[in-house]
Amino acid sequence: MGVFVFLPLVLPLTAWPVARLAEQRLHPRTATRLLAAVAGVSAVCSTLCLGLLVIVGTAQLPGNPLPDGWSDPDVRAAVPYDEIAGRAAIPALLAVLVSCGVAAWRQLRVRRRAAGALAGLPPTSVAVLPDRTPYAYALPGGRGRGRGRVVVSTGMLAGLGSAERRALFAHERAHLDGGHHRHLLTVHLAARANPFLRPLRTAVAYTAERWADEEAAAEVGSRRTVARAIGKAALLAPRAPAATLPALAAVGPVPRRVAALMRPAPMGRAWPPVCTAAGLAAWGAAFGTTVSALSSANSAVTLYFVLHAATTSV
C-alpha cells in the first residue's frame, strides 16, 4: 500500500479553495451538488483507509481473533510505520464510527419528533401548527410518505405579509424538491468522519439555502420579496430546529443571503470555466477526490492480495 493509504486522509485539503470560492463564484445548485459529492466520496475513502490501517494494527495485538497469517511481517511491511500508524488508527476509526453514529441517531430523533408533532393533522403538503413560537422548515418524507411537508407555525405566519408568506412556502418547497436534506446530511456526516471536511459542511449549509432562495425568487417573481422574508424570518426565529433540516431562517450569514438577492440572479452554468479561480479550484477538488478514490482502491486491493498470500502460506 505504501504512502497511498495515507493520502485519502489528507487529500480533502484540496477541496478547501473551492469550498470558499463556491459560495460566491458558482451557482448555488452547482456548488451544493459539487461540494456534497466531494465531501461524501472523500469521507468514504478516508474511512476505508482507516479501516485498512486498523486491520494491520489489530493483527499486531496479542490475542486478536484474526488469522495468524495476518500478523506476518509482509503484511506489516505494506504500511509505512506500521506499528505506530496501525495502532493509532484503531481509536481513530472508533471515534469516527461513534461520531457518525451519534450524528445519524440525532438526525433520526429530530425527524421523528417533528413527524410526531404532525400526528393527527391532515396529510397536506403544508402543515400549520398552532404555536406562537415562530418557525418554519422543510420536513423530508420517509418511504411511502411522498417528498415531505412544509411545517410552519402560526407565530411565523403572523410575522410575515402575504407576499412574504408565498416566498416562505416557495423556499421550503424548493428544499423538498431539491432534496437538500440529503446534501446537508452527507456533508454533516462527512465532517464527522474527517475534520478536514468541515469547511465543506459550512459551505453547503450556506449554498443549499442560497439554492432555495434563488428557486423561491424565480417562483415569486421578486428577489426583494424573498430577501425581505429571509430577514424577517431570521429576526423571528434565529435558530433552526436541526442542522440537517432546511429552513428559511436557518444557516446564514443572513446578511450575505440578502445581499446576494439584491444582485442579479447568478448564471446557471453547470461547471465554471477552467481559466477562472473557481474553475481551477473546482478541478483541483475533483482531482483530489479522484486521487483519493484511486488511492483507497489501490490500498484495498493491495492489502487483500497481501493478506491472501500471507494466509495461504501459513
C-alpha positions in Angstrom: 0.0 0.0 0.0 2.8 2.4 0.8 2.0 6.0 1.3 -1.1 5.7 -0.8 -3.1 4.5 2.3 -2.4 7.9 3.9 -3.4 10.1 1.0 -7.2 9.9 1.4 -6.8 11.2 5.0 -5.3 14.5 3.9 -6.5 15.0 0.3 -9.7 16.7 1.5 -7.4 19.7 1.9 -7.6 20.1 -1.9 -11.3 21.0 -1.6 -10.7 23.9 0.7 -10.2 26.5 -2.1 -13.4 25.5 -3.9 -15.3 25.4 -0.6 -14.6 29.1 -0.2 -15.0 30.2 -3.8 -18.1 28.2 -4.5 -20.2 30.3 -2.2 -19.6 33.4 -4.4 -18.5 32.2 -7.8 -20.7 29.2 -8.5 -24.4 28.9 -8.9 -25.8 27.6 -5.6 -27.2 24.5 -7.2 -23.8 23.6 -8.8 -21.9 24.4 -5.6 -24.2 22.3 -3.4 -24.0 19.3 -5.6 -20.3 19.5 -6.2 -19.3 20.1 -2.6 -21.6 17.4 -1.3 -20.2 14.9 -3.8 -16.6 15.7 -2.9 -17.3 15.5 0.8 -19.2 12.2 0.5 -16.5 10.5 -1.6 -13.7 11.9 0.4 -15.2 10.7 3.7 -15.8 7.2 2.4 -12.3 7.0 1.1 -10.6 8.2 4.3 -12.8 5.9 6.4 -11.9 3.0 4.2 -8.2 3.7 4.6 -8.6 4.0 8.4 -10.2 0.6 8.3 -7.3 -0.9 6.3 -4.8 0.5 8.8 -6.9 -0.9 11.6 -6.6 -4.4 10.1 -2.8 -4.1 10.2 -2.8 -2.6 13.6 -5.2 -5.1 15.1 -3.3 -8.1 13.8 -0.3 -6.9 15.9 -2.3 -7.1 19.1 -1.8 -10.3 21.2 -4.9 -12.5 21.4 -6.7 -11.0 18.4 -9.2 -13.2 16.6 -7.7 -12.6 13.2 -5.9 -15.3 11.2 -2.3 -15.8 12.3 -1.0 -15.1 8.8 -2.3 -11.5 9.1 0.5 -10.6 11.5 3.1 -11.8 9.1 6.0 -9.3 8.5 5.0 -9.0 4.8 1.6 -7.6 5.9 3.2 -5.1 8.3 5.7 -4.1 5.6 2.7 -3.0 3.4 2.2 0.0 5.7 4.9 2.6 6.4 5.4 3.0 10.2 3.0 0.1 10.6 3.4 -0.2 14.4 2.5 3.4 15.0 0.0 4.0 12.2 -1.8 0.7 12.7 -2.4 1.2 16.4 -3.2 4.9 16.1 -5.9 4.1 13.5 -7.8 1.9 15.9 -9.1 4.6 18.3 -9.4 7.0 15.3 -11.7 4.7 13.5 -13.7 4.0 16.6 -14.1 7.8 17.1 -15.3 8.2 13.5 -17.9 5.4 13.8 -19.2 6.7 17.2 -19.3 10.3 16.0 -21.2 9.4 12.8 -23.5 7.1 14.6 -24.4 9.7 17.2 -25.0 12.3 14.4 -27.2 9.9 12.5 -29.2 9.0 15.6 -29.7 12.6 16.5 -31.0 13.3 13.0 -33.4 10.4 13.1 -34.6 11.5 16.6 -35.2 15.1 15.3 -37.2 13.8 12.3 -39.3 11.5 14.5 -40.1 14.3 16.9 -41.0 16.6 14.0 -43.2 13.9 12.4 -44.8 13.2 15.8 -45.8 16.8 16.2 -47.8 16.4 12.9 -49.7 13.4 14.1 -53.5 13.9 13.6 -53.1 16.7 11.1 -54.5 16.2 7.5 -51.8 14.8 5.1 -51.4 18.0 3.2 -48.2 19.4 1.7 -48.2 22.2 4.2 -48.7 21.7 8.0 -49.6 24.8 10.0 -49.1 24.2 13.7 -50.9 26.4 16.3 -47.8 27.6 18.0 -46.8 31.1 18.9 -43.1 30.2 18.6 -42.0 31.3 15.1 -40.5 28.6 13.0 -40.7 27.1 9.5 -38.8 24.2 8.0 -38.9 21.5 5.3 -39.6 18.0 6.8 -38.5 15.3 4.3 -40.9 12.4 3.8 -40.0 8.8 4.5 -40.7 5.8 2.4 -44.3 5.9 1.2 -44.9 9.4 2.5 -44.0 11.4 -0.6 -41.4 14.1 -0.9 -42.2 15.7 2.5 -44.1 18.6 4.0 -43.6 22.2 4.8 -44.0 22.8 8.5 -44.8 26.4 9.7 -46.2 27.8 12.9 -48.9 30.4 13.3 -46.4 32.5 15.1 -44.2 32.7 11.9 -47.1 33.4 9.6 -48.3 36.2 11.8 -45.0 38.0 11.4 -45.0 37.9 7.6 -47.0 39.6 5.0 -48.9 37.8 2.3 -46.1 38.1 -0.3 -43.5 37.1 2.2 -45.6 34.0 3.1 -45.6 33.0 -0.5 -41.8 33.4 -0.5 -41.5 31.3 2.6 -43.6 28.4 1.1 -41.7 28.6 -2.2 -38.4 28.5 -0.3 -39.3 25.4 1.7 -40.8 23.6 -1.3 -37.5 24.2 -3.1 -35.7 22.5 -0.3 -38.0 19.5 -0.7 -37.9 19.4 -4.5 -34.1 19.6 -4.5 -33.6 17.0 -1.7 -31.4 19.4 0.1 -31.6 17.4 3.3 -29.6 14.7 1.6 -26.8 17.1 0.8 -26.8 18.5 4.3 -26.8 15.1 5.9 -23.9 14.0 3.6 -21.6 16.8 4.5 -22.6 16.7 8.2 -21.6 13.0 8.4 -18.5 13.6 6.2 -17.3 16.3 8.6 -17.6 13.9 11.4 -15.7 11.3 9.5 -12.8 13.6 8.6 -12.3 17.0 10.3 -10.6 18.4 7.1 -14.1 18.3 5.5 -15.7 20.8 8.0 -15.2 23.8 5.6 -17.4 21.9 3.0 -20.1 21.4 5.6 -20.2 25.1 6.3 -20.2 26.0 2.6 -23.0 23.5 1.7 -25.2 24.7 4.6 -25.0 28.2 3.0 -25.2 27.2 -0.7 -28.3 25.0 0.0 -30.1 27.9 1.5 -29.0 30.1 -1.4 -30.2 27.5 -3.9 -33.7 27.6 -2.3 -33.5 31.4 -2.2 -33.0 31.5 -6.0 -35.8 29.0 -6.6 -38.2 31.0 -4.4 -37.2 34.2 -6.1 -37.9 32.7 -9.5 -41.3 31.4 -8.4 -42.4 34.5 -6.6 -41.0 36.8 -9.3 -39.4 39.2 -6.8 -35.9 38.9 -5.4 -36.6 41.7 -3.0 -39.7 40.0 -1.5 -37.6 36.8 -0.8 -34.9 38.9 0.8 -37.4 40.7 3.0 -38.9 37.3 4.0 -35.5 36.0 4.9 -34.7 39.0 7.0 -38.0 38.9 8.9 -37.9 35.2 9.5 -34.3 35.4 10.8 -35.4 38.0 13.3 -38.4 36.0 14.4 -36.7 32.6 14.6 -33.0 32.9 14.9 -32.3 29.2 15.4 -33.1 26.3 13.1 -34.6 23.1 14.5 -31.7 21.0 13.4 -28.5 21.3 11.3 -29.9 19.0 8.6 -33.4 20.3 8.4 -33.5 23.1 5.8 -35.3 26.2 6.9 -35.8 29.8 5.6 -34.3 31.3 8.7 -31.5 28.7 9.0 -27.9 28.8 8.3 -26.5 32.2 7.4 -25.0 34.5 7.4 -28.4 36.0 6.6 -26.9 39.4 5.5 -24.9 37.6 2.8 -28.0 35.8 1.5 -30.0 39.1 1.5 -27.1 40.9 -0.3 -27.0 38.1 -2.9 -30.7 38.6 -3.6 -30.2 42.3 -4.1 -27.9 41.4 -7.1 -28.9 39.9 -10.4 -29.6 36.1 -10.5 -26.5 34.0 -10.9 -25.8 32.3 -14.2 -26.9 28.7 -14.2 -23.6 27.4 -15.7 -23.1 23.7 -14.9 -19.4 24.0 -14.5 -17.1 27.1 -14.1 -14.7 27.9 -16.9 -11.3 26.4 -16.2 -9.5 29.7 -16.7 -11.2 31.2 -13.6 -10.2 30.9 -10.0 -13.4 29.0 -9.2 -12.8 26.7 -12.2 -9.2 25.9 -11.1 -10.5 25.3 -7.5 -13.3 23.0 -8.8 -10.9 21.0 -11.0 -8.4 20.8 -8.1 -11.1 19.4 -5.8 -12.2 17.0 -8.5 -8.6 15.9 -9.0 -8.0 15.4 -5.2 -11.2 13.4 -4.9 -10.2 11.2 -7.9 -6.8 10.6 -6.4 -8.3 9.8 -3.1 -10.7 7.2 -4.6 -7.9 5.6 -6.6 -5.5 5.6 -3.6 -8.1 3.9 -1.4 -9.0 1.4 -4.1 -5.3 0.6 -4.7 -4.7 0.2 -0.9 -7.7 -2.1 -0.5 -6.7 -4.3 -3.4 -3.1 -4.4 -2.4 -3.9 -5.4 1.2 -6.3 -8.0 0.0 -3.6 -9.8 -2.0 -1.0 -9.4 0.7 -3.4 -10.9 3.3 -4.4 -13.7 0.9 -0.8 -14.6 0.3 0.1 -14.4 4.0 -2.8 -16.7 4.9 -2.3 -19.3 2.2 1.4 -19.5 3.0 0.8 -20.5 6.6 
